[in-house]
């Protein structure tokens, strides 16, 4: 993307900086869309994948997990979900840090 030139050096510099920052933010947005948090529980028998928005991207339940019983399986899903939340939050934070330098 070409930054328009105004003839005013200060304004041109500010516009160029804004264009560069916009490009960085667009890249972070693209990377966030591709990010997936992953959490496991029950010895890897339950795996949850989340998007940064918190929506479910994937759920895998190994057939052996069916032997856990309904409450233990529910607990394992919740645990895997929490771990996936932590994972995606950490990845999102790291991406934001690269752009904002915090």
C-alpha positions in Angstrom: 0.0 0.0 0.0 1.4 3.4 -1.0 1.1 6.2 1.5 -0.3 9.4 -0.1 2.1 12.4 -0.2 0.8 15.8 1.0 4.0 17.8 0.5 4.1 18.5 4.2 7.1 16.5 5.6 5.6 16.2 9.1 2.2 15.1 7.8 3.8 12.7 5.4 5.9 11.2 8.2 2.8 10.8 10.4 0.8 9.2 7.6 3.7 6.8 6.8 3.9 5.8 10.5 0.1 5.3 10.6 0.2 3.1 7.5 3.0 1.0 8.9 1.2 0.6 12.2 -2.0 -0.4 10.3 -0.1 -3.0 8.4 1.3 -4.4 11.7 -2.2 -4.6 13.2 -3.6 -6.3 10.1 -0.8 -8.9 10.4 -1.6 -9.5 14.1 -5.3 -9.9 13.2 -4.4 -12.4 10.6 -2.2 -14.4 12.9 -4.9 -14.3 15.7 -7.4 -15.7 13.2 -5.0 -18.7 12.7 -4.2 -19.1 16.4 -5.6 -22.2 18.2 -5.2 -22.9 21.8 -4.9 -26.6 22.8 -5.7 -28.3 26.0 -5.6 -31.9 27.0 -6.8 -33.9 30.0 -7.4 -37.5 31.1 -4.0 -38.5 29.9 -4.6 -37.1 26.4 -7.9 -38.8 26.0 -9.7 -35.5 25.8 -8.4 -32.7 23.6 -10.0 -29.3 23.1 -9.0 -26.6 20.6 -10.2 -23.0 20.9 -10.0 -19.9 18.8 -8.9 -16.6 20.4 -12.6 -15.6 20.6 -13.2 -18.5 22.9 -15.2 -20.5 20.4 -14.6 -24.2 20.0 -12.4 -25.1 17.1 -12.2 -28.8 17.8 -12.9 -31.5 20.3 -11.4 -35.0 20.3 -12.6 -37.7 22.7 -10.7 -40.9 22.5 -13.0 -43.9 22.7 -11.2 -45.0 25.9 -12.5 -41.8 27.6 -16.0 -43.2 27.3 -15.1 -45.6 30.1 -14.5 -42.7 32.5 -18.2 -42.3 33.3 -20.3 -39.3 32.5 -19.2 -37.0 35.3 -15.5 -37.8 35.0 -15.8 -37.3 31.2 -17.5 -33.9 31.7 -14.8 -32.9 34.2 -12.1 -33.9 31.7 -13.7 -31.8 29.0 -13.9 -28.8 31.3 -10.3 -29.2 32.4 -9.1 -29.5 28.7 -11.2 -26.4 27.9 -9.6 -24.4 30.7 -6.1 -25.5 29.5 -7.0 -24.5 26.0 -8.1 -21.1 27.2 -4.8 -20.6 29.0 -2.9 -21.7 25.9 -4.8 -19.4 23.5 -4.6 -16.5 25.9 -0.8 -16.9 26.2 -0.4 -17.1 22.5 -2.6 -14.0 21.9 -0.7 -12.1 24.6 2.6 -13.0 23.0 1.4 -11.8 19.6 0.1 -8.5 21.0 3.5 -8.0 22.8 5.3 -8.3 19.5 3.3 -5.4 18.1 2.8 -3.2 21.1 6.2 -3.9 22.7 4.8 -4.4 26.2 
